[in-house]
Amino acid sequence: MKFMIAFAGTVLLLATIPAKAAYVSYSDWTSWPEMDRAIYIAGAFDQLTTIVGPASGQSYADRYQTCLTRDRTTNVQLAQNVRMFASARADLQGVPVPVALMQYLAFTCGSP
């Protein structure tokens, strides 16, 4: 159910921005309201975990989903965590948000 809500929110959010802006820069994303950042990060997480295939016998989706579920991380918390993580790293502040998300997940949950 949470996936469907996040998916619907992501579709609505992405429908309101130009197609070329599907990968939003970190600096633009941080200027958005908190709930918009959470919706975007939920969509980026879903995209990341469905596009990236299996690695070392366990998929990224399984690893990262397990990690976030174990910590009971909500979409709002994930967005806040990615924002804090990237704000401390100058190299992530000029990249698209999904890159910062991937770096955060690898740091927090480990890489397969």
SVG drawing of the C-alpha trace seen along z (x, -y; Angstrom):
<svg xmlns="http://www.w3.org/2000/svg" viewBox="-2 -27 35 43">
<polyline fill="none" stroke="black" stroke-width="0.4" points="0.0,0.0 2.8,-2.4 4.4,-1.7 1.2,-2.6 0.9,-5.9 4.5,-6.7 4.1,-5.7 1.0,-7.9 2.7,-10.8 5.8,-10.4 3.7,-10.3 1.8,-13.5 5.1,-15.2 6.8,-14.2 3.8,-15.2 4.2,-18.8 7.8,-19.2 9.3,-19.2 10.6,-15.9 14.1,-17.2 14.0,-17.8 13.3,-14.1 16.7,-14.0 16.7,-17.0 20.0,-18.4 20.6,-18.3 20.6,-22.1 17.2,-22.4 15.8,-19.5 16.8,-21.0 14.7,-24.1 11.5,-22.1 9.0,-21.6 9.8,-18.6 6.9,-16.5 7.9,-17.1 11.4,-16.0 10.1,-12.8 7.9,-12.0 10.8,-12.5 13.2,-10.4 10.6,-7.6 10.3,-7.5 14.1,-7.6 14.5,-4.7 11.9,-2.7 13.6,-3.4 17.0,-2.5 15.9,0.7 13.9,1.9 16.5,1.0 19.6,2.3 19.8,6.1 21.1,8.8 24.6,8.6 26.3,11.3 23.2,13.4 21.1,10.6 19.6,7.7 20.1,4.1 16.4,3.9 16.4,6.6 19.5,5.2 18.3,1.6 14.7,2.5 15.7,4.7 18.1,2.0 15.5,-0.7 12.7,1.6 15.0,2.7 15.6,-0.9 11.9,-1.8 12.9,-4.6 10.0,-6.5 10.2,-8.4 10.4,-11.7 13.2,-10.4 15.0,-9.0 14.8,-12.4 16.0,-14.1 18.9,-11.6 20.0,-12.0 19.8,-15.8 22.0,-15.8 24.4,-13.2 24.9,-15.2 25.1,-18.6 28.3,-17.4 29.8,-16.3 30.6,-19.0 31.0,-16.5 27.3,-15.4 25.8,-18.9 26.1,-19.3 24.8,-15.9 21.3,-14.6 19.5,-13.5 19.5,-9.8 23.3,-9.8 23.3,-11.2 20.7,-8.6 22.9,-5.8 25.9,-7.1 23.8,-7.4 22.4,-3.9 25.9,-2.4 27.3,-4.2 24.3,-3.3 23.4,0.2 26.7,1.3 27.3,2.4 26.6,6.0"/>
</svg>
